[in-house]
Amino acid sequence: MIALVDRALSLSPNFARGWHVGGILRLFAGQPDLAIERAETALRLSPRARVGTSLSLIGHAHFFAQRFDEAVPKLLLAIQEDPSFPVPYRYLAACYAHMGRLAEAQEILARLRTITSVVIPDAGYIRNSEHRELFLSGLRLATGAETGATAIPLAVGAPRDAPVVHSYEAERRQITALSCELVGAAAGGDGVDLEDLREAVGGFHRCVSEAADRHQGFVYRDLGNSALVLFGYPEAHEHDAEQAVRAGLELCAAVRALRSDAGAPVRCRVGIATGMVIVGEPVGTGATRGEGMVGDAPNLAARLLLSAQADTVAIEASTRRLIGNLFDCRELGSIETAGGNEPIRRWQVLGESSVESRFEALRGPALSPLVGRDEEIDLLLRRWARARAGQGQIVLVSGEPGIGKSRLTAALEEQLQAEPHLRLRYFCSPYHQDSALFPFIDQLGHAAGFARNDMPAARLEKLEAVLARAAPPDEDVALLGDLLSLAASERHPLPNLSPQRKKERTLEALVRQLEGLGSRQPIVMVFEDAHWIDPTSRELLDLMIERIRSMPVLLIVTFRPEVPAALDWPGAGQHAGAQSAEPARPYRFGRADRRRQKAAR
């Protein structure tokens, strides 16, 4: 990849973005000084484009060269240019930690935590093991997260004979292993020479690293045309199996695009397995050093890989159970095993399903009985009675993951089955926090009954039919069709507006749609997982809260308690005070709270 970028720059030396990309490649190849030269060239050619990112790159390079005093001002400028970009915060905290300025390092980490919950990321993209250890040890020192050993900051100019080795106690944990392999690239065959093969393998490993980084995976091993990525190690996350499947699908798509115009395109195949392993003391030294791991999951993932076709993702039963109906899967034949063990069932993941609710996709249609939540149901029914009478109500439900927030809203719907009303459900997603208005786009698509293979004209007809219930003006149909990436029709021409004005009109169209539906019948509006809301949806929800006070709408917003910003929607408190004797404060939905309430009676 480096050779390819250098060749492109020789043909187009004024391509600033090319110099920036070349700097990134040199940086993670362990060549910080060359990275600085290329980043400075990019800044000189395009001083206004991506300034913060280029400054961050220069700061990273000085950090890896252990010139911490030169790295700090560059990283501070990068943060000033783009305070929402988390990467320079991590390098700056590591810098301060290695310089012995721990108070400043902890202050930077406090600012980082307001942007992201990931403080110590997977650093598999840093190929140089010494640079990777320098980065991670600085972050561990800054967070006080050293285990079994205390990191000693490396002095500027100190000899670097070998990376610092830390001791970790063996631990038992569940992981999801993703084994992937590049196929279709063999030197000497199908017109593939060694240079093409080297380029393909380099591109493959870049795709693996990027997919792992996006989905919180850890590149455990990459060798030649294969790699092993772990999800759930070194840090466990809430949806590791789902993350692994998403990474596998993205990896296949990314590799497919590497040589799409070549005579011999390359493909990737993926096997994914979940199981218990024991991860222990690092074994080996130098380039062969790795974590000692005992367990069947990595080997089973490799077996699934070998049985999979090119461009496909194969999973086994444990992973299939964990992902529920979030993905469409097709069962394949079983893999025979030795020693008289049961054959291994396997499935091919076809793609993301069109399921509306994550709660229903992961738990299935059969819900367990709701026990001990009579008080909460009564509260919602009281608010529903007021909403039905035209006094719009807002209920904020806060609770830990898995405590039963979604189950509570489902129980309310069971209570209201015999009453005429309309239910609108909106679901935020951890994978679409940067997609403007994703919950509303997704709800409209499901309400219209979009199918995966629908043509644009068929989708537009379905959208027109579902919007007609609220009798919207033609402009609203055009704007909402554009929101769903549907071309305007002669019946509903799209107005010529600036981007900001189009956004404002689109938000108003969505509010009018709610008002039109509310004029026909009362509405229960459930907004799930608001801790994952995107900024534009948050803005729209603010507008809806202002309008709901005079509408027959019960709005229920669920979220997790670790996101305090979700508690403070403008107008919610004033609205509740004007319309209800009960304050519109978040209902803390948890076991401990319930015990305290019982004790107080």
Backbone torsions as a table, in degrees:
resi	resn	phi	psi	omega
1	MET	NA	-39.8	178.3
2	ILE	-60.7	-44.5	179.8
3	ALA	-61.9	-38.7	-179.6
4	LEU	-64.8	-44.3	179.6
5	VAL	-66.3	-42.5	178.6
6	ASP	-61.2	-37.7	178.6
7	ARG	-66.2	-40.2	178.6
8	ALA	-65.2	-38.4	180.0
9	LEU	-69.6	-31.1	176.7
10	SER	-66.4	-28.4	178.7
11	LEU	-86.4	-28.7	-178.9
12	SER	-136.7	77.0	-173.2
13	PRO	-69.0	-10.7	-179.6
14	ASN	-99.1	13.2	-178.7
15	PHE	-85.4	95.6	-173.3
16	ALA	-61.2	-42.7	-178.1
17	ARG	-62.7	-34.7	177.7
18	GLY	-63.3	-40.6	176.9
19	TRP	-64.7	-38.1	178.8
20	HIS	-64.6	-46.0	179.0
21	VAL	-63.2	-40.4	176.6
22	GLY	-60.7	-36.7	176.4
23	GLY	-64.7	-40.8	177.8
24	ILE	-61.4	-45.7	-178.7
25	LEU	-63.1	-42.9	178.8
26	ARG	-64.8	-37.9	-179.0
27	LEU	-60.8	-50.7	-175.2
28	PHE	-81.8	-5.3	170.2
29	ALA	-89.0	0.1	177.4
30	GLY	89.3	25.8	-178.8
31	GLN	-123.5	71.8	-172.6
32	PRO	-63.7	-36.9	-177.9
33	ASP	-67.5	-40.4	175.4
34	LEU	-65.4	-33.9	177.5
35	ALA	-63.5	-41.4	179.1
36	ILE	-62.8	-44.6	179.4
37	GLU	-56.6	-45.6	-177.3
38	ARG	-70.7	-37.8	177.8
39	ALA	-66.5	-40.3	178.6
40	GLU	-66.4	-35.5	175.5
41	THR	-63.7	-41.9	177.8
42	ALA	-61.1	-42.4	178.9
43	LEU	-65.3	-38.3	-179.6
44	ARG	-67.6	-38.6	-178.9
45	LEU	-75.6	-32.8	-177.6
46	SER	-140.7	77.7	-171.4
47	PRO	-65.7	-17.2	-177.3
48	ARG	-102.5	-9.7	-174.3
49	ALA	-93.9	122.4	173.5
50	ARG	51.4	44.4	-176.2
51	VAL	-59.3	-47.3	-178.0
52	GLY	-59.7	-39.5	-179.3
53	THR	-66.5	-42.5	178.8
54	SER	-66.5	-39.9	177.0
55	LEU	-64.1	-39.7	177.0
56	SER	-60.8	-43.5	178.9
57	LEU	-59.5	-43.7	179.0
58	ILE	-64.3	-41.3	177.3
59	GLY	-61.5	-41.4	177.4
60	HIS	-60.2	-42.9	-177.6
61	ALA	-64.5	-44.1	176.3
62	HIS	-61.7	-36.7	178.8
63	PHE	-62.1	-48.6	-178.7
64	PHE	-64.6	-29.3	176.0
65	ALA	-81.4	2.6	-179.8
66	GLN	62.3	28.8	171.7
67	ARG	-98.0	68.8	-171.4
68	PHE	-62.3	-37.3	-178.4
69	ASP	-66.4	-27.0	176.0
70	GLU	-84.4	-27.6	-179.2
71	ALA	-71.4	-37.8	-172.6
72	VAL	-57.5	-51.6	-177.6
73	PRO	-63.9	-34.2	178.1
74	LYS	-65.7	-42.6	-179.1
75	LEU	-69.2	-37.1	176.4
76	LEU	-63.0	-41.1	177.2
77	LEU	-65.4	-39.2	179.0
78	ALA	-61.9	-41.8	178.3
79	ILE	-65.9	-38.8	178.9
80	GLN	-63.7	-38.1	-180.0
81	GLU	-69.5	-38.3	-178.4
82	ASP	-142.4	86.8	-176.0
83	PRO	-67.2	-12.1	-177.8
84	SER	-92.7	-3.8	-177.9
85	PHE	-90.5	115.7	-169.2
86	PRO	-76.7	-22.8	-170.1
87	VAL	-59.7	-49.5	-178.2
88	PRO	-62.9	-26.9	176.3
89	TYR	-60.5	-42.8	-177.5
90	ARG	-64.6	-45.5	-179.2
91	TYR	-67.3	-35.9	179.6
92	LEU	-67.7	-41.5	177.3
93	ALA	-62.2	-41.9	177.7
94	ALA	-63.9	-38.5	177.0
95	CYS	-58.9	-54.3	-178.3
96	TYR	-58.7	-40.1	-178.8
97	ALA	-62.5	-45.3	179.9
98	HIS	-69.3	-21.8	177.1
99	MET	-87.1	-1.3	-179.4
100	GLY	82.6	10.2	-178.4
101	ARG	-98.5	66.8	-171.1
102	LEU	-67.3	-34.0	180.0
103	ALA	-62.2	-43.1	178.6
104	GLU	-68.2	-36.6	177.5
105	ALA	-61.8	-42.8	-179.4
106	GLN	-69.5	-31.7	176.3
107	GLU	-65.7	-40.7	178.0
108	ILE	-65.6	-39.5	178.9
109	LEU	-65.7	-34.9	177.0
110	ALA	-62.2	-39.9	176.5
111	ARG	-68.4	-38.0	178.6
112	LEU	-60.4	-39.9	-176.6
113	ARG	-68.4	-15.8	174.4
114	THR	-79.5	-12.2	-179.5
115	ILE	-102.3	-42.4	-175.9
116	THR	-148.8	153.3	176.3
117	SER	-85.5	-10.2	-177.8
118	VAL	-89.8	106.6	179.7
119	VAL	-92.9	-48.9	178.2
120	ILE	-107.4	102.8	-175.1
121	PRO	-85.9	172.0	168.4
122	ASP	-66.7	127.6	-177.8
123	ALA	-108.9	27.6	-179.1
124	GLY	-63.5	-20.2	179.2
125	TYR	-71.3	-16.1	178.2
126	ILE	-86.8	102.3	-172.3
127	ARG	-68.6	-35.8	-178.4
128	ASN	-73.6	118.3	-173.6
129	SER	-64.5	-35.6	179.1
130	GLU	-67.2	-41.6	178.5
131	HIS	-65.5	-40.7	179.7
132	ARG	-62.5	-43.9	-179.8
133	GLU	-68.2	-35.9	177.0
134	LEU	-60.5	-44.2	-179.8
135	PHE	-66.2	-50.8	-176.1
136	LEU	-68.7	-38.5	-180.0
137	SER	-66.8	-33.6	176.2
138	GLY	-65.0	-41.9	178.7
139	LEU	-67.8	-39.8	178.8
140	ARG	-64.4	-38.8	178.3
141	LEU	-65.8	-40.0	-179.4
142	ALA	-66.8	-35.1	-178.8
143	THR	-89.8	-10.9	-174.8
144	GLY	71.0	27.5	-174.1
145	ALA	-99.9	17.4	176.8
146	GLU	-64.4	136.8	-179.1
147	THR	-122.8	118.9	175.0
148	GLY	80.4	-8.9	179.2
149	ALA	-159.4	154.4	177.9
150	THR	-108.4	124.4	-179.2
151	ALA	-71.0	137.4	175.9
152	ILE	-105.0	120.0	-178.5
153	PRO	-56.2	136.3	178.7
154	LEU	-76.9	129.9	-179.0
155	ALA	-77.4	146.6	177.8
156	VAL	-62.4	128.4	179.9
157	GLY	81.9	0.2	-179.7
158	ALA	-70.3	148.2	178.7
159	PRO	-65.6	142.9	-178.2
160	ARG	-116.7	81.6	-177.7
161	ASP	-75.4	-37.0	-178.6
162	ALA	-160.2	152.1	177.2
163	PRO	-65.2	152.3	177.9
164	VAL	-68.5	134.0	179.3
165	VAL	-108.1	126.5	179.8
166	HIS	-104.0	155.4	179.2
167	SER	-99.5	134.7	178.2
168	TYR	-128.2	133.2	176.7
169	GLU	-73.5	146.7	177.5
170	ALA	-63.4	140.1	179.4
171	GLU	-141.2	148.5	178.6
172	ARG	-98.0	129.8	179.9
173	ARG	-156.9	160.0	176.3
174	GLN	-89.9	133.3	176.7
175	ILE	-130.4	161.5	167.6
176	THR	-114.5	121.3	-177.3
177	ALA	-101.6	132.2	176.1
178	LEU	-113.8	114.7	176.6
179	SER	-106.3	128.1	-176.6
180	CYS	-133.3	153.4	-176.2
181	GLU	-145.2	139.6	175.1
182	LEU	-83.9	127.6	179.5
183	VAL	-124.7	155.3	177.6
184	GLY	90.3	6.0	178.3
185	ALA	-126.5	103.8	177.9
186	ALA	-135.3	125.1	-177.6
187	ALA	-59.7	135.4	177.4
188	GLY	89.7	-7.0	-179.4
189	GLY	-122.7	146.6	177.0
190	ASP	54.6	34.1	176.4
191	GLY	75.3	17.7	-178.9
192	VAL	-98.4	116.6	176.4
193	ASP	-98.4	178.3	-175.3
194	LEU	-62.5	-37.2	179.6
195	GLU	-64.8	-42.6	177.7
196	ASP	-64.1	-40.3	-179.8
197	LEU	-63.9	-43.8	179.3
198	ARG	-61.2	-41.8	178.6
199	GLU	-64.6	-41.3	-179.3
200	ALA	-65.4	-43.4	-179.3
201	VAL	-65.9	-41.1	177.2
202	GLY	-61.6	-42.7	176.9
203	GLY	-63.9	-37.9	178.6
204	PHE	-61.4	-47.6	-179.2
205	HIS	-66.8	-32.6	174.9
206	ARG	-65.1	-42.8	177.8
207	CYS	-62.4	-40.1	178.7
208	VAL	-62.0	-47.5	-178.0
209	SER	-62.8	-41.9	-178.7
210	GLU	-67.8	-42.7	179.4
211	ALA	-64.5	-41.4	178.7
212	ALA	-63.6	-42.0	-178.3
213	ASP	-65.4	-40.3	-179.7
214	ARG	-66.3	-29.7	-172.9
215	HIS	-116.1	23.9	172.2
216	GLN	60.0	37.8	173.8
217	GLY	-96.8	167.8	-178.4
218	PHE	-124.0	118.4	178.8
219	VAL	-73.5	100.9	-174.1
220	TYR	-80.5	-37.0	-178.0
221	ARG	-154.1	132.4	170.7
222	ASP	-136.0	122.5	-174.1
223	LEU	-144.3	118.0	177.7
224	GLY	60.8	-124.5	-176.2
225	ASN	-99.4	23.8	179.2
226	SER	-139.5	163.2	179.4
227	ALA	-156.4	155.5	175.4
228	LEU	-125.4	124.2	-179.6
229	VAL	-118.3	133.9	-179.7
230	LEU	-108.5	137.6	174.7
231	PHE	-118.3	125.0	-172.8
232	GLY	104.9	1.8	176.1
233	TYR	-147.0	138.2	-0.3
234	PRO	-76.2	-10.6	177.7
235	GLU	-118.5	135.8	175.9
236	ALA	-86.1	143.4	178.4
237	HIS	-128.3	169.2	-171.0
238	GLU	-64.8	-38.9	-173.3
239	HIS	-126.9	56.8	-175.0
240	ASP	-63.1	-42.5	-179.6
241	ALA	-64.1	-42.9	177.4
242	GLU	-62.9	-42.4	178.2
243	GLN	-60.2	-40.2	-179.7
244	ALA	-64.0	-42.8	-180.0
245	VAL	-65.6	-42.9	177.7
246	ARG	-61.8	-41.9	178.3
247	ALA	-62.8	-40.8	179.2
248	GLY	-62.8	-44.5	178.8
249	LEU	-64.7	-43.5	178.7
250	GLU	-64.8	-37.3	-179.3
251	LEU	-63.9	-44.0	178.1
252	CYS	-60.2	-43.3	179.7
253	ALA	-66.3	-40.6	-178.3
254	ALA	-67.7	-42.2	179.6
255	VAL	-67.6	-36.7	179.5
256	ARG	-60.3	-30.1	-178.2
257	ALA	-86.5	-4.5	-175.7
258	LEU	-64.5	-46.6	-177.3
259	ARG	-130.7	50.5	-175.1
260	SER	-65.5	-26.3	-178.7
261	ASP	-96.3	-1.5	-176.2
262	ALA	-79.9	158.7	177.4
263	GLY	-68.4	-26.5	179.3
264	ALA	-124.2	80.9	-178.5
265	PRO	-65.3	154.4	179.2
266	VAL	-103.7	154.3	179.7
267	ARG	-135.9	169.2	179.5
268	CYS	-131.0	146.6	171.5
269	ARG	-129.0	149.8	-168.7
270	VAL	-135.7	138.0	170.6
271	GLY	-122.2	136.8	-176.1
272	ILE	-130.9	131.3	179.2
273	ALA	-141.2	148.8	-179.2
274	THR	-121.2	137.6	178.1
275	GLY	-176.8	176.9	179.7
276	MET	-85.2	139.4	175.8
277	VAL	-137.5	165.2	169.6
278	ILE	-114.8	120.0	178.6
279	VAL	-105.3	126.1	-173.5
280	GLY	-128.6	-147.3	-175.2
281	GLU	-61.5	137.5	174.2
282	PRO	-55.7	140.9	179.0
283	VAL	-119.6	150.4	178.9
284	GLY	83.5	178.3	179.4
285	THR	-141.0	161.6	174.7
286	GLY	61.4	-134.9	-175.2
287	ALA	-68.2	-21.8	-177.7
288	THR	-94.4	3.2	-177.1
289	ARG	-68.0	135.1	178.3
290	GLY	-155.5	170.3	179.6
291	GLU	-80.7	133.6	175.4
292	GLY	-70.3	127.2	-176.9
293	MET	-138.6	131.8	179.0
294	VAL	-123.2	128.4	-179.9
295	GLY	158.2	163.2	-174.0
296	ASP	-86.5	-20.0	-171.1
297	ALA	-57.6	-48.9	-179.9
298	PRO	-61.8	-40.5	179.5
299	ASN	-67.6	-38.5	178.6
300	LEU	-66.5	-38.9	176.4
301	ALA	-61.4	-38.9	178.0
302	ALA	-66.1	-38.4	177.2
303	ARG	-65.4	-41.5	176.4
304	LEU	-62.7	-39.2	177.4
305	LEU	-58.3	-47.4	-177.3
306	LEU	-66.0	-25.8	179.9
307	SER	-88.1	-9.4	-174.3
308	ALA	-86.2	152.0	173.3
309	GLN	-81.1	161.4	176.6
310	ALA	-60.1	143.4	177.3
311	ASP	71.8	22.6	-179.4
312	THR	-129.7	160.2	177.0
313	VAL	-119.2	123.1	-179.9
314	ALA	-111.4	138.3	-179.6
315	ILE	-131.1	162.9	177.1
316	GLU	-108.6	-173.9	-167.6
317	ALA	-64.5	-40.8	-177.7
318	SER	-64.4	-44.1	177.9
319	THR	-65.6	-40.2	178.9
320	ARG	-59.3	-40.8	179.9
321	ARG	-67.6	-38.9	-176.3
322	LEU	-70.5	-30.7	-177.9
323	ILE	-88.9	-8.1	176.2
324	GLY	54.9	-130.9	-179.9
325	ASN	-106.3	23.9	177.4
326	LEU	-68.3	-22.8	-178.6
327	PHE	-129.7	148.6	171.7
328	ASP	-80.6	128.6	-177.0
329	CYS	-128.8	151.0	176.7
330	ARG	-124.1	125.3	-176.9
331	GLU	-71.9	136.1	177.2
332	LEU	-107.0	177.0	175.5
333	GLY	-68.1	159.9	-179.2
334	SER	-79.4	158.5	175.0
335	ILE	-99.6	127.5	178.7
336	GLU	-71.2	145.6	179.9
337	THR	-121.1	158.5	179.6
338	ALA	-87.5	164.7	174.1
339	GLY	76.2	17.7	177.6
340	GLY	76.2	10.2	178.0
341	ASN	-74.0	162.3	180.0
342	GLU	-66.0	144.3	176.0
343	PRO	-59.8	153.6	-178.3
344	ILE	-92.6	116.4	176.6
345	ARG	-74.4	146.6	-178.6
346	ARG	-144.2	154.7	-179.5
347	TRP	-132.8	151.4	169.7
348	GLN	-99.4	130.0	176.9
349	VAL	-84.1	119.0	-176.4
350	LEU	-87.0	-29.5	-178.7
351	GLY	156.9	177.8	-179.9
352	GLU	-68.3	137.7	-178.8
353	SER	-80.5	170.1	179.0
354	SER	-96.4	21.1	-179.0
355	VAL	-61.2	142.9	-175.1
356	GLU	-82.8	-41.2	-171.6
357	SER	-115.1	127.4	174.8
358	ARG	-62.7	-37.8	-179.5
359	PHE	-59.0	-48.7	-179.4
360	GLU	-70.5	-34.8	-179.2
361	ALA	-66.0	-37.3	-176.6
362	LEU	-85.7	-23.3	-175.3
363	ARG	-114.9	-9.2	177.3
364	GLY	82.9	171.5	-175.9
365	PRO	-73.6	-24.8	-177.8
366	ALA	-85.0	110.8	-177.8
367	LEU	-96.4	144.6	176.6
368	SER	-73.9	156.4	179.2
369	PRO	-61.3	144.1	177.7
370	LEU	-91.3	116.6	-173.1
371	VAL	-115.9	134.6	171.7
372	GLY	76.3	21.8	-179.1
373	ARG	-121.0	29.9	-178.8
374	ASP	-61.7	-39.9	-178.3
375	GLU	-62.2	-42.8	-179.3
376	GLU	-66.4	-41.6	178.3
377	ILE	-63.3	-42.2	178.3
378	ASP	-60.8	-40.5	178.3
379	LEU	-60.6	-46.2	179.9
380	LEU	-64.8	-38.0	179.5
381	LEU	-67.1	-36.7	176.6
382	ARG	-64.1	-44.2	178.1
383	ARG	-65.4	-34.7	179.0
384	TRP	-66.2	-38.9	179.4
385	ALA	-61.4	-40.6	178.0
386	ARG	-68.2	-42.8	179.3
387	ALA	-61.7	-41.8	-178.5
388	ARG	-62.8	-28.5	178.2
389	ALA	-82.7	3.4	176.9
390	GLY	100.2	2.0	176.4
391	GLN	-101.2	94.5	-176.2
392	GLY	-54.4	141.1	-175.3
393	GLN	-126.8	148.0	177.4
394	ILE	-127.1	126.7	176.4
395	VAL	-122.5	121.7	176.8
396	LEU	-100.8	120.2	-176.5
397	VAL	-112.4	114.5	-177.8
398	SER	-111.0	136.0	178.6
399	GLY	-170.9	160.2	-179.7
400	GLU	-67.7	160.2	177.2
401	PRO	-58.8	132.8	176.1
402	GLY	82.8	2.3	-176.3
403	ILE	-77.2	-20.4	176.4
404	GLY	120.3	23.2	-179.8
405	LYS	-63.7	-49.8	-179.8
406	SER	-67.2	-36.0	178.3
407	ARG	-63.8	-34.3	178.3
408	LEU	-65.0	-43.9	179.4
409	THR	-66.8	-34.0	176.2
410	ALA	-66.6	-37.6	178.7
411	ALA	-66.0	-37.2	176.4
412	LEU	-61.5	-43.3	179.6
413	GLU	-62.2	-36.5	176.4
414	GLU	-62.0	-38.7	179.8
415	GLN	-67.7	-27.7	-173.7
416	LEU	-99.8	9.3	-175.5
417	GLN	-56.3	-37.0	-176.1
418	ALA	-83.4	-7.3	-177.9
419	GLU	-97.5	139.3	176.4
420	PRO	-70.7	122.4	178.4
421	HIS	-166.4	169.3	177.0
422	LEU	-116.8	132.9	177.4
423	ARG	-106.5	125.7	175.1
424	LEU	-115.7	127.5	-177.9
425	ARG	-122.4	132.5	-179.6
426	TYR	-126.6	134.5	-174.9
427	PHE	-126.5	119.2	171.7
428	CYS	-79.8	156.5	-175.8
429	SER	-131.9	140.1	176.5
430	PRO	-66.0	-15.6	-177.4
431	TYR	-98.8	1.4	-177.8
432	HIS	-133.1	32.6	-180.0
433	GLN	-71.1	-15.7	177.3
434	ASP	-104.0	7.4	-180.0
435	SER	-100.4	110.8	-175.4
436	ALA	-60.3	129.8	175.1
437	LEU	61.4	27.5	-178.6
438	PHE	-55.6	-46.6	-178.2
439	PRO	-59.6	-35.2	-177.7
440	PHE	-78.1	-37.8	175.7
441	ILE	-63.1	-44.7	-178.9
442	ASP	-63.8	-41.1	-179.7
443	GLN	-65.5	-42.8	178.9
444	LEU	-63.1	-40.8	178.4
445	GLY	-61.8	-43.2	178.6
446	HIS	-69.5	-40.7	179.3
447	ALA	-63.5	-35.1	179.6
448	ALA	-79.4	-14.1	179.3
449	GLY	76.8	35.6	178.3
450	PHE	-60.7	135.7	173.7
451	ALA	-105.9	157.2	-174.2
452	ARG	-57.1	-36.8	-173.8
453	ASN	-102.5	13.8	178.8
454	ASP	-63.6	138.4	172.1
455	MET	-75.4	156.9	-179.5
456	PRO	-55.1	-39.7	-179.2
457	ALA	-64.0	-39.8	179.1
458	ALA	-66.9	-38.1	178.6
459	ARG	-65.6	-39.4	179.6
460	LEU	-63.9	-41.2	177.8
461	GLU	-62.4	-43.0	178.7
462	LYS	-63.6	-41.0	179.7
463	LEU	-64.4	-43.5	178.9
464	GLU	-58.8	-39.4	-178.6
465	ALA	-65.7	-42.9	-177.7
466	VAL	-74.0	-32.5	178.3
467	LEU	-73.2	-26.7	-177.0
468	ALA	-60.7	-21.9	179.9
469	ARG	-61.2	-28.7	-179.7
470	ALA	-100.7	3.3	178.9
471	ALA	49.7	58.3	-177.8
472	PRO	-79.8	159.0	172.4
473	PRO	-67.6	161.5	-177.5
474	ASP	-58.0	-37.1	-178.6
475	GLU	-61.7	-38.4	179.9
476	ASP	-63.9	-40.8	178.2
477	VAL	-61.8	-42.8	179.6
478	ALA	-64.4	-43.5	-178.5
479	LEU	-66.6	-41.5	-179.5
480	LEU	-73.3	-31.4	172.5
481	GLY	-64.3	-41.0	177.0
482	ASP	-64.8	-36.6	177.4
483	LEU	-60.4	-34.1	179.3
484	LEU	-93.4	18.4	176.0
485	SER	62.5	35.7	176.6
486	LEU	-107.6	135.9	-178.3
487	ALA	-67.4	146.8	178.9
488	ALA	-67.8	150.2	178.8
489	SER	-110.3	169.6	178.1
490	GLU	-65.8	-30.1	179.4
491	ARG	-69.6	-31.6	-176.2
492	HIS	-133.5	77.7	-178.3
493	PRO	-68.0	143.6	-179.8
494	LEU	-85.0	125.9	180.0
495	PRO	-66.9	151.3	179.0
496	ASN	-85.3	102.2	-173.9
497	LEU	-129.6	155.9	171.4
498	SER	-68.6	158.2	-179.8
499	PRO	-55.4	-42.3	-179.4
500	GLN	-66.4	-42.1	-180.0
501	ARG	-67.9	-37.1	177.9
502	LYS	-63.4	-41.5	177.9
503	LYS	-59.6	-47.2	-178.7
504	GLU	-61.7	-43.3	-179.7
505	ARG	-66.7	-36.0	179.9
506	THR	-66.3	-42.8	177.8
507	LEU	-62.4	-41.2	177.8
508	GLU	-64.4	-37.3	178.7
509	ALA	-63.2	-40.0	178.9
510	LEU	-68.1	-36.8	176.4
511	VAL	-66.3	-42.8	178.6
512	ARG	-63.3	-34.4	177.3
513	GLN	-61.6	-43.2	177.3
514	LEU	-63.6	-43.1	179.8
515	GLU	-63.4	-39.9	179.5
516	GLY	-65.1	-41.2	177.9
517	LEU	-67.2	-38.4	-179.7
518	GLY	-67.9	-23.1	177.9
519	SER	-73.6	-14.1	-178.3
520	ARG	-96.3	-38.8	-179.2
521	GLN	-162.5	159.7	178.8
522	PRO	-63.0	154.1	-174.1
523	ILE	-127.5	134.5	164.9
524	VAL	-103.3	114.5	-175.9
525	MET	-111.3	114.2	-177.5
526	VAL	-109.6	123.3	179.9
527	PHE	-115.5	103.3	-171.9
528	GLU	-91.1	145.9	171.1
529	ASP	56.3	51.5	-177.5
530	ALA	-67.0	-11.4	175.0
531	HIS	-65.7	-14.8	177.9
532	TRP	-106.1	16.6	-174.3
533	ILE	-69.1	143.3	175.4
534	ASP	-84.7	158.8	-173.5
535	PRO	-60.5	-38.4	-178.0
536	THR	-70.0	-37.5	175.9
537	SER	-65.4	-36.8	176.2
538	ARG	-61.0	-42.3	178.8
539	GLU	-63.2	-41.3	178.8
540	LEU	-66.9	-39.4	178.5
541	LEU	-63.1	-36.6	174.7
542	ASP	-57.7	-45.7	-180.0
543	LEU	-63.3	-41.5	-178.6
544	MET	-66.1	-38.2	179.1
545	ILE	-61.1	-37.6	178.3
546	GLU	-64.9	-34.1	-175.7
547	ARG	-87.1	-22.7	-170.9
548	ILE	-67.2	-21.6	-172.4
549	ARG	-56.9	-30.1	-178.0
550	SER	-110.9	21.4	-177.9
551	MET	-119.7	152.7	176.7
552	PRO	-79.7	68.2	-174.4
553	VAL	-130.0	131.2	167.8
554	LEU	-105.7	112.5	179.0
555	LEU	-100.7	121.5	177.1
556	ILE	-114.3	121.2	-179.6
557	VAL	-114.7	122.9	178.1
558	THR	-108.4	144.9	179.6
559	PHE	-163.6	171.8	-179.3
560	ARG	-94.1	150.2	-173.0
561	PRO	-71.8	-15.2	-177.8
562	GLU	-77.7	1.3	180.0
563	VAL	-115.4	83.4	-175.5
564	PRO	-64.1	-25.7	-179.2
565	ALA	-61.7	-25.6	-178.3
566	ALA	-69.5	-13.1	-176.4
567	LEU	-84.8	-11.7	-164.3
568	ASP	-118.2	65.9	175.7
569	TRP	-82.9	130.5	-179.2
570	PRO	-58.1	133.0	176.0
571	GLY	91.2	-15.5	-175.8
572	ALA	-65.7	-45.3	-178.4
573	GLY	-67.7	-45.2	-180.0
574	GLN	-63.2	-40.2	-179.0
575	HIS	-62.6	-45.9	-177.9
576	ALA	-66.0	-39.1	-179.6
577	GLY	-64.2	-32.1	-178.2
578	ALA	-77.9	-28.0	-170.3
579	GLN	-111.8	-14.2	-170.0
580	SER	-140.7	144.9	175.5
581	ALA	-76.2	-17.7	-179.9
582	GLU	-96.8	134.1	-179.0
583	PRO	-67.6	148.1	-179.9
584	ALA	-91.7	60.2	175.6
585	ARG	-94.3	159.0	179.9
586	PRO	-61.8	135.7	175.7
587	TYR	-86.2	110.6	-179.0
588	ARG	-73.9	111.1	-170.9
589	PHE	-103.2	95.9	-176.8
590	GLY	-159.7	162.9	-176.5
591	ARG	-65.8	-45.2	-177.5
592	ALA	-62.7	-42.0	179.8
593	ASP	-61.7	-39.4	-178.2
594	ARG	-66.0	-38.7	179.1
595	ARG	-64.5	-39.5	179.4
596	ARG	-65.7	-38.7	179.7
597	GLN	-63.9	-42.3	179.6
598	LYS	-63.5	-40.7	-178.0
599	ALA	-66.2	-28.0	-176.7
600	ALA	-81.9	-12.6	-177.0
601	ARG	-74.8	NA	NA
